[in-house]
Amino acid sequence: MIIISNTTGINGDYTAQIETPTANYSPIYIGNEQESTTLVDDFTQPIQLEVEQVDSVVIGTTFLTPAINPESPQLGEYIFNPYSKQLQIFSKAPPRSIQVISPPPLIPVIPPLLQEPHPQLFKNLPITGTIQLNRSFENHPTATASFEIALPRSVIQNILSPGLEVDIYGLPLRIENLDITELPRTIYPDMRCNVTINFGGKWENYLEEPVFLRDDGNNNLILDNEPDPDCGIGVASNNNNRETTVIKLLNKAGIPYTGTILKTVNIPNDTPRDATADPVALLQERLRVANSFVRWSNPAAVEVTQINGGAIWNYRDTEILGEITTNYDAIDKASRKRKISIPNYNSLPSNLITFPSSPVPPPIPQLRNEPPTNLSFEYPNVELTGEFSQPKDKEQEKTQGNSKPRYVKKEPKRRIRIDGDKDAHKFPEGTTSIQVMSMCFDLGGPTKSRQFVSLEFEAEIQIVSETWGFIFTAREIYDDSRKRMIGNPAEQWRLIKKTTTQFTYDEQTGYLLSEIETGFDTVRYRKESTESPETLKPENPESKLYRFLQLPVTKRNSRYLQKFEEYDIANAVDWVKKCDHYGKPFLAPVYNPDFAPPYYTVRERSESAGFASTSNPENEGLGEEDKRKPDLVVGEESIFETSTNVEKAVFSRTLLGNNTFLRGNELQPAKFYTYENKYKAQGEGITEALQETSLTEGEGEPPVAKRRPERFVKEEKESPDKIEKPEATLYRYLIQTTGYTHSNPIGGSESFPVAETLQEALTAARCKLAIENWRNGLTENLQIPGNLRIKEGDRFNYICNGELRSRVVLSVSHSLEIWGVIENARKITAVTSLSLGRYILPPLSFTKHKIPQPGNQEPVNGSAFLLWRVNLGQILPLEGKHRRNQ
């Protein structure tokens, strides 16, 4: 971490001090408000640093973000030039101090050695050779390997048989074919073989067979040739399950699922039981509507990720190996350019060059944004087809006169649900005695957990969590007469941890505002050895460090919510038809007490603290000048903070007069930015620490905050009269990319059958527009030192010759060289080849045109008045005991 400050009496350049934590415990930044800094007058000048990379910049509690366009930085952004190592910040208010977080300097090794753990295939076999791992966008992974293995052919064939599923560095693979060449024994007496292996994707094999669409699907084999009219093959039958999900269908094929929630799959009433479905086809239909893409390269499950949900990698040009090749193709309307004159970029003739008397260093590149590229896929005023439901299209059940609907509060039913092991207080069956230290819970012994969840209106109001296990020291179970350890499991099975969590909801809206968790945890400063327990040693002065103690723990989570500026109120009011004293009908509102507008989380803070400390016995007897070791600390402490900034969508406007505007096409979609700051320290001595800061960008509206279930039920007349909805207004929707308008001839049609609303169809069109331009526009190929964590669909930003380039990973190829065991360690090197597309989210506009319908019926009007608070909740101050605020 680098701390930069401007104090009284400092003139000229600002310098940066790098503070490196010492000793073997977590780094702690301690600041003193009275000693820190005075008010800074000017931070507009560049700050000279001595680091190669900047991860994040923090001013007070505000996280600055890297400038998206270094040629036009905005407030709240910063620019770091890796060539000149200068930092520029753009802040709204003069900061007191700046924290610059950068990674520690490392000596690069090309190609880098891969660290443990290695796959069993490489670790447990006497193997050398090469393997290439390939993963590409929305495709199954593949791999090819060429090994030399010092084993007989029969052993190799038994271990590496076709069909074997293997996980190689997080890539799910399956052996498709195997070629074995036995080397001559006269040359290789250890029976060596050359082996060539082709791998395919693990999940690809699971998708070859269809699955039953219905939950009760079967082939309906009828006994004694007696037909069953409800269940026969090809015969329609009643289906109580009207819908299913892609997750269920994939699970039937043996494939787990993780990621974005997809739209359900509707099942018609006349669907026979033997009807089958293709899970992959149904998955593909729903991806773009969910603004997502699929990864088949996750070993745990099929992963569906939103297009802006991947990791972001930042590289400098010094970290790129060799050349960068670019292929550029564009067909959009804006690329149809006339021939232009080309300026003269040639160097001066040699006879006009004056050589300097001393060497002149090359110029330092200035950071600049990459010039725009044209689209390779576009919508030239395309018709968006489909039947889209509107909020007003739903039939509203209305009553006339006094028989209006009313809302009755449900009975406040309270119940307690038990999750986990209900018999957690009972020690495991079959345990008759305790004779080894490994039975202790913190040495790998068995534990059981359970939760008592108190529900009111099916909303969680309290959770009591318990964890049980064996708690003992060697001295407590040692039998002096038998000279060995033997403990009673009933006496040593005790409560390890117990916490109570209280939930607080906003009374009016039902949104969850805070959770407070209190309780205790069982810890000790040092763990005993399983082979030679320390508490059995005579007169051990450190025996007290191995005794267990109950540590109070506290965790608080609070939120500050803000209401969306625009939202649908169709479910807020029911309308009943009434007549005024002139006999003219009008609609009167009946308000829904369960309705609340959507809120999102602006800020959230989670604080957990529970630790104890004691003096280190190794410091006893040391002099004042001797280096002392830190105190022993045990427990856990963490702070997690997030903040969300929303950038509104931009629309075109048409002035109608008297400061009245008509909203037109969407010029720029809404975006939101979530800043996260995580700090966590745990383990013995709290030496395992992690501090992370991250920025996540999302398109559209931020997620809606958590809210309790409804507490009212709507009661209506048994046979109410209904106001039939008027004939739905029909529209024709046209979508256009840059360079086209709705006045252009219609250039085809686009359809997303799964989309039920216009917004879902537009989301799918924007998603398809972005992905097609990633794949088919500007593509680049380059190599970097082996990085096995990069996935297809991740963001990849790098600087080349001063130009900031934003890319998305289309394919990854890892070339691994297995050198065998050298100096008692497995040596494996790796180089990663990337195929990149330009990361671009092209703007998409749409227009709708009313289709005239016959009839001119006068509508019945009504009005309602709704008032809601803009903000809910508050962020609780940090009150827990932390090493940072002791």
PESUL-V865595 format. One record per residue. PHI is phi in radians with two decimals (999 if undefined). OMEGA is omega as a letter, one per 40 degrees, with the letter a starting at -180 (999 if undefined). D_FIRST is the distance of its C-alpha to the first C-alpha in Angstrom with 1 decimal. Layout:
phi	omega	d_first
PHI	OMEGA	D_FIRST
PHI	OMEGA	D_FIRST
//
This chain:
phi	omega	d_first
999	i	0.0
-2.03	i	3.8
-1.99	a	6.6
-2.00	a	9.9
-2.53	i	13.1
-2.08	a	16.8
-1.94	a	18.9
-1.08	i	22.6
1.63	i	24.1
-1.62	i	21.5
-2.17	i	23.4
1.51	a	23.0
-1.27	i	19.8
-1.65	i	16.4
-2.03	a	13.9
-2.12	i	10.2
-1.84	i	8.9
-1.73	i	6.4
-1.74	i	6.2
-1.85	a	7.5
-1.15	i	9.3
-1.93	a	13.0
1.14	a	16.1
-1.78	i	16.8
-2.58	a	15.5
-1.15	i	12.9
-1.19	a	9.5
-2.25	i	10.2
-1.67	a	8.7
-1.97	a	12.0
-2.04	i	13.0
-2.10	a	16.6
-1.02	a	18.3
-1.33	a	20.9
-1.76	a	18.8
-1.23	a	16.0
-2.55	i	17.3
-1.72	a	20.5
-1.15	a	21.4
-1.50	a	20.3
-1.51	a	23.4
-2.62	i	22.3
-2.11	a	19.3
-1.42	a	21.6
-1.43	i	21.1
-1.07	i	18.7
-1.84	a	15.5
-1.46	i	15.3
-2.01	i	12.1
-2.11	a	12.1
-2.11	a	10.5
-1.56	a	13.0
-2.63	i	11.6
-2.10	i	9.8
-1.51	a	9.9
-2.80	i	9.8
-2.23	a	10.0
-2.16	i	10.8
-2.02	a	13.4
1.15	i	14.4
-1.94	a	15.4
-1.78	i	16.1
-1.65	i	14.3
-1.48	a	15.3
-1.97	i	16.7
-1.08	a	17.3
-1.13	i	20.6
-1.18	i	23.4
-2.13	a	25.5
-1.12	i	23.8
-1.47	i	27.2
-2.49	a	27.4
-1.20	a	24.1
-1.95	i	24.5
-1.09	a	23.1
1.52	i	20.0
-2.10	i	18.8
-2.45	i	16.7
-2.21	i	17.6
-2.08	i	15.6
-1.64	a	18.1
-1.22	i	17.2
-1.41	i	20.3
-1.64	a	19.6
1.00	i	15.8
-1.95	a	16.3
-2.00	i	14.7
-2.14	i	17.3
-2.03	a	17.0
-2.30	a	20.2
-2.00	i	20.1
-1.24	a	23.3
-2.15	i	22.6
-1.13	a	21.1
-1.40	i	17.6
-1.39	i	16.9
-2.73	a	13.2
-2.20	i	10.7
-1.91	i	7.2
-1.95	a	6.1
-1.82	a	4.6
-2.41	i	6.1
-1.30	i	8.0
-1.19	i	8.8
-1.18	a	11.8
-2.21	i	15.0
-1.54	a	18.6
-1.22	i	20.6
-2.14	a	23.9
-2.06	e	26.6
-1.30	a	28.0
-1.29	i	25.4
-1.41	i	26.7
-1.37	a	26.6
-1.61	i	25.4
-1.09	e	27.4
-1.51	i	29.0
-1.75	i	31.7
-1.07	i	34.7
-1.05	i	37.8
-1.01	a	39.7
-1.62	a	37.7
-1.53	a	37.1
-1.75	i	40.6
-2.05	i	42.7
-1.31	a	43.5
-2.28	i	42.3
-2.42	i	41.2
2.42	a	41.1
-2.29	i	39.3
-2.59	i	38.5
-2.07	a	37.4
-1.80	a	35.8
-2.16	i	36.4
-2.45	a	35.3
-2.39	a	36.2
-1.09	i	36.1
1.00	i	38.5
-2.17	i	40.2
-1.31	a	40.6
-1.25	i	38.6
-2.42	i	40.6
-2.80	i	40.2
-2.30	a	42.4
-2.38	i	42.4
-2.32	a	44.3
-2.06	i	44.3
-2.05	a	46.2
-2.11	a	46.8
-1.51	i	48.7
-2.50	i	50.7
-1.15	a	54.2
-1.05	a	54.8
-1.11	i	56.0
-1.21	i	52.8
-1.09	a	50.6
-1.12	i	52.9
-1.28	a	52.6
-1.40	a	48.8
-1.87	a	48.0
-1.42	i	50.7
-1.01	a	50.6
1.72	a	49.4
-1.22	i	46.7
-1.60	a	43.5
-2.30	i	40.3
-2.00	a	36.6
-1.93	a	34.9
0.91	i	31.1
1.40	i	31.4
-1.91	a	34.2
-1.38	a	37.5
-2.24	i	40.3
-2.51	a	44.0
-1.21	i	46.2
-1.67	i	48.9
-2.61	a	50.8
-2.45	i	50.8
-2.03	a	52.5
-2.12	i	53.2
-2.03	a	54.7
-1.44	i	56.0
-1.41	a	55.7
-1.09	a	58.9
-1.18	i	59.1
-1.14	i	60.8
-1.73	a	57.5
-2.09	a	55.0
-1.21	a	56.7
-1.56	i	53.7
1.03	a	54.7
-1.52	i	51.9
-2.42	i	51.7
-1.61	a	50.0
-2.18	i	48.7
-2.00	a	47.9
-2.20	i	46.4
-1.93	a	46.0
-1.91	i	43.8
-2.05	i	44.0
-1.27	a	42.0
-1.10	a	42.4
-1.33	a	43.1
-1.08	a	45.5
-1.24	a	48.2
-1.36	a	48.0
-1.78	a	48.9
-1.30	a	52.2
-1.83	i	54.4
-1.26	i	54.8
-2.21	i	54.4
-1.21	a	56.6
-1.30	a	55.6
-1.42	i	57.0
-1.15	i	55.6
-1.77	a	59.2
-1.16	i	59.8
-2.84	a	62.3
-1.48	i	65.1
0.94	i	67.7
-1.23	a	70.3
-1.74	a	73.4
-1.39	i	75.8
1.00	i	79.6
1.00	i	79.1
-1.62	a	79.1
-1.21	i	77.0
-1.93	a	74.4
-1.12	a	74.3
-1.58	a	70.9
-2.12	a	69.1
-1.17	a	70.9
-1.13	i	69.2
1.35	i	69.2
-1.77	a	70.5
-1.14	i	68.6
-2.51	i	67.6
-1.21	a	65.9
-2.18	a	62.2
-1.22	i	60.6
-1.60	a	57.1
-1.38	a	56.8
-2.66	i	53.4
-2.46	a	50.9
-2.24	i	47.4
-1.10	i	45.9
-1.07	i	43.9
-1.09	a	47.3
-1.16	i	48.9
-1.16	i	46.0
-1.10	i	46.2
-1.10	i	49.9
-1.47	i	49.1
1.50	a	46.8
-2.04	i	43.5
-1.22	a	40.8
-2.35	i	39.0
-2.58	i	35.6
2.15	a	34.1
-1.07	i	35.5
-1.31	a	38.7
-1.74	i	41.6
-1.16	a	44.9
-1.26	i	47.7
-1.86	a	50.7
-1.32	i	54.0
-2.05	i	57.0
-1.06	a	60.4
-1.09	a	63.0
-1.62	a	65.4
-1.28	i	62.9
-1.23	a	64.6
-1.21	a	63.0
-1.59	i	62.9
-1.17	a	60.9
-2.01	a	57.9
-2.50	i	54.7
-1.78	a	52.2
-1.03	a	48.7
-1.18	i	47.0
-1.10	i	49.2
-1.16	i	48.5
-1.14	a	44.7
-1.08	a	44.8
-1.11	a	46.8
-1.79	a	44.1
-1.14	a	40.9
-1.20	i	41.0
-1.10	i	42.2
-1.54	i	39.1
1.00	a	37.0
-2.43	i	36.0
-2.39	a	36.4
-1.92	i	37.1
-2.03	i	35.4
-1.68	a	37.8
-1.80	i	35.1
-1.63	a	33.8
-1.21	a	35.4
-1.53	a	35.5
-2.97	i	37.1
-1.20	a	38.0
-1.96	i	34.9
-1.96	a	35.4
-2.20	i	32.3
-1.18	a	32.3
-1.14	i	31.8
-1.91	a	28.5
-1.80	a	27.3
-1.43	i	26.0
-1.23	i	22.6
-2.06	i	20.9
-1.94	i	19.9
-2.12	a	18.4
-2.24	i	19.5
-1.74	a	19.9
-1.17	i	23.4
-1.24	i	22.4
-1.64	a	21.9
-1.65	a	25.4
-1.61	i	28.3
1.31	a	31.4
-1.50	i	33.1
-2.08	i	32.6
-1.80	a	36.0
-2.24	i	36.7
-2.11	a	39.7
-2.27	i	40.4
-2.48	i	43.2
-2.61	a	44.0
-2.24	a	47.1
-1.26	a	46.4
-1.10	a	48.5
-1.19	a	46.0
-1.49	i	46.1
-1.46	a	49.8
-1.88	i	49.5
-1.41	i	52.2
-1.12	a	52.2
-2.10	i	50.3
-1.33	a	50.5
-1.82	i	47.9
-1.19	a	46.6
-1.49	i	46.9
-1.80	a	43.6
-1.20	i	45.4
-1.28	i	44.3
-1.17	i	46.5
-1.01	a	49.5
-1.08	a	49.0
-1.32	i	51.6
-1.79	a	49.6
-1.60	i	46.4
-1.78	a	45.8
-1.41	a	43.7
-1.29	i	41.3
-1.29	i	41.9
-2.29	a	38.3
-1.04	i	35.9
-1.89	a	34.1
-1.15	i	30.7
-1.13	a	30.7
-1.14	i	29.5
-1.43	a	25.9
-1.11	i	26.2
-1.67	i	25.5
-1.13	i	24.0
-2.55	a	26.8
-1.47	i	27.8
-1.22	i	30.1
-1.12	a	33.8
-1.19	i	35.4
-2.07	a	37.6
-1.45	a	40.7
-1.48	i	41.4
-1.73	i	43.2
-2.35	a	44.2
-2.53	i	45.5
-2.02	a	47.6
-1.45	a	50.5
1.00	a	51.7
-1.67	i	52.1
-1.42	i	53.8
-1.60	a	51.7
-1.65	i	54.4
2.38	i	54.5
-1.79	a	55.6
-1.87	i	52.8
-1.38	i	53.3
-1.99	i	52.7
-0.98	a	52.0
-1.46	a	55.4
-1.39	a	57.2
-1.27	i	57.1
-1.18	a	60.4
-1.78	i	60.2
-1.41	a	62.5
-2.09	i	64.3
-2.08	a	67.1
-1.80	i	69.8
1.15	a	71.1
-1.48	a	69.9
-1.48	a	68.9
-1.47	i	65.3
-1.18	i	62.4
-2.41	a	60.7
-1.94	a	57.6
-2.01	a	58.0
-1.21	i	55.3
-1.17	i	55.0
-1.13	a	55.8
-1.26	a	52.7
-1.19	i	52.8
-2.08	i	50.5
-2.57	i	49.9
-2.07	i	47.7
-1.84	i	46.5
-1.83	i	45.5
-1.85	i	42.9
1.55	a	42.2
-1.51	a	44.5
-1.13	a	47.2
-1.76	a	48.2
-1.12	a	44.8
-1.34	i	46.4
-1.77	a	48.7
-1.20	a	47.6
-0.99	i	47.9
-1.14	i	51.5
1.59	i	52.9
-1.53	a	50.9
-1.77	i	53.5
-2.78	i	51.6
-1.97	a	48.2
-2.19	a	48.4
-2.31	a	45.0
-1.22	a	41.5
-1.18	i	40.1
-1.36	i	41.8
-1.18	a	39.3
-1.07	a	36.9
-1.53	i	33.6
-2.00	i	35.1
1.75	a	36.0
-1.28	a	39.0
-1.24	i	40.4
-2.39	i	39.3
-2.32	a	40.8
-2.33	i	39.4
-2.69	a	41.1
-2.30	i	40.5
-1.80	a	43.0
-1.72	i	42.3
-1.58	a	44.3
-2.05	i	45.3
-2.35	a	47.0
0.97	a	48.2
1.11	i	46.3
-1.83	i	43.0
-1.24	i	40.8
-1.98	i	41.0
-2.78	i	40.0
-2.30	i	38.8
-1.85	a	39.4
-1.86	i	37.6
-2.26	i	38.8
-2.29	a	37.8
-2.03	i	40.4
-3.04	i	40.5
-1.43	i	41.8
-2.13	i	40.4
-2.93	i	41.8
-1.92	a	41.2
-1.08	a	43.4
-1.13	a	45.3
-1.19	a	46.2
-1.91	a	48.0
-1.43	i	49.4
-1.76	a	53.2
-1.12	a	54.5
-1.24	a	57.9
-1.63	i	56.9
1.04	i	54.1
-2.81	a	51.7
-1.49	i	49.4
-2.70	a	51.1
-2.04	i	49.9
-1.52	a	51.3
-1.10	i	49.2
-1.17	a	50.5
-1.44	a	49.3
-1.60	i	45.8
-1.38	a	45.0
-2.31	i	43.1
-1.37	a	40.8
-1.47	a	37.2
-2.49	i	35.4
-2.50	i	36.8
-2.35	i	35.1
-2.15	a	36.7
-1.93	i	35.2
-1.87	a	36.8
-1.85	i	36.6
-2.09	i	37.1
-1.98	i	38.6
-1.21	a	39.6
-1.14	a	43.3
-1.36	a	44.4
-1.74	a	42.4
1.47	i	41.5
-1.34	i	37.8
-1.30	a	35.5
-1.84	a	33.4
-2.77	i	31.9
-2.34	i	32.0
-2.18	a	31.8
-2.05	i	31.9
-2.32	i	32.9
2.81	a	34.3
-2.46	i	33.6
-2.41	a	32.3
-1.72	a	33.7
-2.45	i	31.3
-2.65	a	31.5
-1.27	i	29.2
-2.43	i	30.5
-1.64	i	32.5
-1.33	i	35.8
-1.32	i	36.7
-1.31	a	39.2
-1.63	a	41.2
-2.33	a	41.3
-1.03	a	40.5
-1.25	a	39.2
-1.28	i	41.3
-1.55	i	44.5
-1.28	a	43.8
-1.17	i	46.1
0.91	i	44.7
-1.45	a	41.0
-1.19	a	39.1
-1.74	a	36.1
-1.09	a	38.2
-1.17	i	36.9
-1.25	a	33.5
-1.73	i	35.3
-1.46	a	36.9
-1.46	i	36.0
-2.43	i	35.0
-1.58	a	34.7
-1.84	i	31.3
-1.14	i	31.4
-2.19	i	29.1
-2.42	i	28.4
-2.42	i	27.1
-2.27	i	27.3
-2.30	a	27.0
-2.32	a	27.9
-2.39	i	28.4
-2.15	a	29.2
-1.86	i	31.7
-2.37	a	33.2
-1.35	i	36.5
-1.12	a	37.0
-1.26	a	38.9
-2.21	i	41.4
-2.79	a	42.8
-1.55	i	46.2
-1.96	a	48.5
-1.07	a	51.3
-1.62	a	50.9
-1.43	a	50.7
-2.37	i	54.4
-1.77	a	57.6
-1.95	i	60.6
-2.07	a	64.2
-1.48	i	67.1
-2.30	i	69.2
-2.15	i	72.0
-1.47	a	72.3
-1.24	i	75.7
-1.60	a	76.7
1.46	a	76.4
-1.67	a	73.4
-1.31	i	70.7
-2.61	a	67.1
-1.77	i	64.0
-1.84	a	62.7
-1.46	i	59.2
-2.17	a	58.4
-1.39	i	54.8
-1.53	a	52.8
-1.20	i	51.1
-1.51	a	48.7
-1.32	i	47.4
-2.56	i	44.0
-1.14	i	42.1
-1.27	i	39.0
-2.09	i	35.7
-2.17	a	32.2
-1.47	i	29.0
-1.41	i	27.1
-2.40	i	24.5
-2.54	i	24.2
-2.35	i	22.4
-2.16	a	22.9
-2.20	i	22.2
-2.28	a	23.2
-2.51	i	23.4
-3.05	a	25.6
-2.60	i	24.7
-2.41	a	26.4
-2.42	i	25.7
-2.62	a	28.0
-1.17	a	28.0
-1.39	a	27.5
-1.12	i	31.0
-1.26	i	29.8
-1.55	a	29.1
-1.18	i	32.8
1.52	i	34.6
-1.40	i	31.6
-1.42	a	31.9
-1.19	a	29.8
-1.56	i	28.4
-1.30	i	27.7
-1.28	a	24.3
-1.78	i	24.2
-1.48	a	22.8
-1.17	i	21.0
-1.07	i	23.4
-1.36	a	24.5
-2.20	a	23.1
-2.39	a	24.8
2.20	a	24.7
-2.67	i	22.2
-2.53	a	20.0
-2.73	i	18.5
-2.40	i	17.8
-2.25	a	18.5
-2.25	i	18.7
-2.34	i	20.2
-2.46	a	21.7
-2.16	i	24.2
-1.95	a	25.4
-1.92	i	28.8
-1.89	a	30.2
-1.19	i	33.9
-1.23	a	36.3
-1.93	a	38.2
-2.13	i	42.0
-1.28	a	44.8
-2.32	i	47.1
-2.11	a	50.8
-1.30	i	52.2
-1.74	a	55.3
1.99	i	56.0
0.97	i	55.5
1.00	i	51.7
-1.93	a	52.1
-2.10	i	50.2
-1.86	a	50.7
-1.24	a	47.6
-2.00	a	47.8
-1.29	i	45.8
-1.37	a	42.1
-1.57	a	40.3
-2.56	a	36.7
-1.21	i	35.9
-1.20	i	33.8
-2.39	i	30.1
-2.45	a	27.5
-2.13	i	23.7
-1.96	i	22.0
-1.75	a	18.3
-2.13	i	17.0
-2.30	a	14.3
-2.06	i	14.8
-2.40	i	13.8
-2.60	i	16.3
-2.34	a	17.0
-2.73	i	20.4
1.60	a	22.7
-1.15	a	24.2
1.33	a	22.0
0.80	i	19.6
-1.61	a	17.8
-1.62	a	17.4
-2.11	i	14.4
-2.55	i	13.1
-2.27	a	10.8
-2.31	i	11.7
-2.28	a	12.1
-2.61	i	15.2
-2.26	i	17.9
-2.08	i	21.6
-1.91	i	24.4
-2.26	i	28.0
-1.81	a	31.3
1.72	a	33.9
-1.57	i	33.6
-1.18	a	31.0
-1.09	i	32.3
-1.32	a	34.7
-1.16	a	33.6
-1.26	a	35.4
-2.44	a	38.8
-1.25	i	41.5
-1.16	a	44.8
-1.15	a	47.8
-1.99	a	49.9
-2.10	i	53.1
-2.14	a	55.7
-1.56	i	57.9
-1.96	a	61.6
-2.32	i	64.2
-1.11	a	68.0
-1.01	i	69.3
-2.20	a	70.7
-1.27	i	69.0
-1.29	a	70.2
-2.02	i	67.6
-1.57	a	66.8
-1.14	i	66.7
-1.17	i	63.8
-1.16	i	64.9
-0.98	a	64.9
-1.08	i	61.3
-1.36	a	60.4
-1.75	a	59.7
-2.25	i	57.3
-1.99	a	56.6
-1.90	i	52.9
-2.13	i	51.9
-2.07	a	48.5
-2.44	i	47.5
-1.64	a	44.6
-1.01	i	44.0
1.77	a	47.2
-2.20	i	49.6
-2.30	a	51.2
-1.21	i	53.5
-1.44	i	56.4
-1.22	i	56.0
-1.03	a	58.3
-1.16	a	56.9
-1.83	i	55.3
1.92	a	55.6
-2.45	i	54.2
-2.34	a	51.2
-2.46	i	51.4
-2.23	a	49.2
-1.03	a	51.7
-1.34	a	49.2
-1.16	i	48.0
-1.75	a	49.9
-2.15	i	48.6
-1.08	a	48.0
-1.09	i	44.3
-1.14	i	44.0
-1.15	i	46.0
-1.16	i	43.8
-1.05	i	40.6
-1.12	i	42.3
-1.14	i	43.3
-1.13	i	39.9
-1.13	i	38.4
-1.11	i	41.1
-1.05	a	40.7
-1.17	a	37.0
-1.16	i	37.5
-1.10	i	40.6
-1.33	i	38.8
-1.12	a	35.9
-1.33	a	38.5
-2.02	a	41.0
-1.55	i	39.4
-1.32	i	37.1
-2.17	a	36.1
-2.31	i	34.0
-2.28	a	33.7
-2.69	i	31.0
-2.16	i	29.5
-2.36	i	26.0
-1.00	a	25.1
-0.85	i	26.1
-2.35	a	24.2
-1.37	a	26.4
-1.60	i	24.4
-1.25	a	25.4
-2.12	i	28.4
-1.10	a	31.0
1.61	i	30.4
-1.28	i	26.6
-1.43	i	25.0
-2.41	i	24.1
-1.87	i	22.6
-2.60	i	22.5
-1.93	i	22.9
-2.36	i	26.0
0.93	i	27.3
1.44	a	25.3
-1.77	i	26.7
-1.47	a	24.5
-2.09	a	26.4
-1.93	a	26.2
-2.25	i	28.1
-2.22	a	29.2
-1.39	i	29.8
-1.64	i	33.6
-2.66	a	34.0
-2.29	i	32.1
-2.31	i	33.7
-1.78	i	32.2
-1.77	a	34.2
-1.87	i	33.9
-2.00	a	35.5
-1.74	a	36.4
-1.63	a	37.1
1.57	a	38.3
-1.61	i	37.5
-2.22	a	36.2
0.96	i	35.5
1.10	i	36.0
-2.47	i	33.3
-1.31	a	33.8
-1.88	i	32.5
-2.38	i	31.9
-1.92	a	30.4
-2.59	i	29.8
-2.25	a	29.7
-1.90	i	29.3
-1.84	a	31.5
-2.08	i	30.9
-1.95	a	33.4
-2.06	i	31.8
-2.03	i	33.3
-1.22	i	32.2
-1.36	a	30.4
-2.56	i	32.7
-2.04	a	34.0
-1.08	i	37.3
-1.19	i	38.7
-2.33	i	41.9
-1.90	i	44.5
-2.51	i	47.5
-2.31	i	50.8
-2.14	a	53.3
-2.19	a	57.0
-1.22	i	59.5
-1.67	a	62.3
-1.04	i	65.5
-2.13	i	67.2
-1.22	i	70.8
1.74	i	71.7
-2.52	a	70.9
-1.43	i	70.6
-1.30	a	69.5
-1.34	i	66.4
-1.70	a	66.2
-1.79	i	63.4
-2.84	i	61.3
-2.52	i	58.2
-2.44	a	55.7
-2.21	a	53.1
-2.14	a	49.8
-2.35	a	47.2
-2.35	i	43.7
-1.22	a	40.7
-1.30	a	37.8
-2.18	i	35.1
-2.30	i	35.1
1.33	i	33.1
-2.73	i	30.2
-1.59	a	26.7
-1.23	i	27.1
-1.19	i	24.9
-1.26	a	22.6
-2.04	a	25.2
-1.20	i	24.3
-1.43	i	23.4
-2.12	i	19.8
-1.15	a	17.9
-1.34	a	15.6
-2.15	i	18.7
-1.20	999	21.1
//
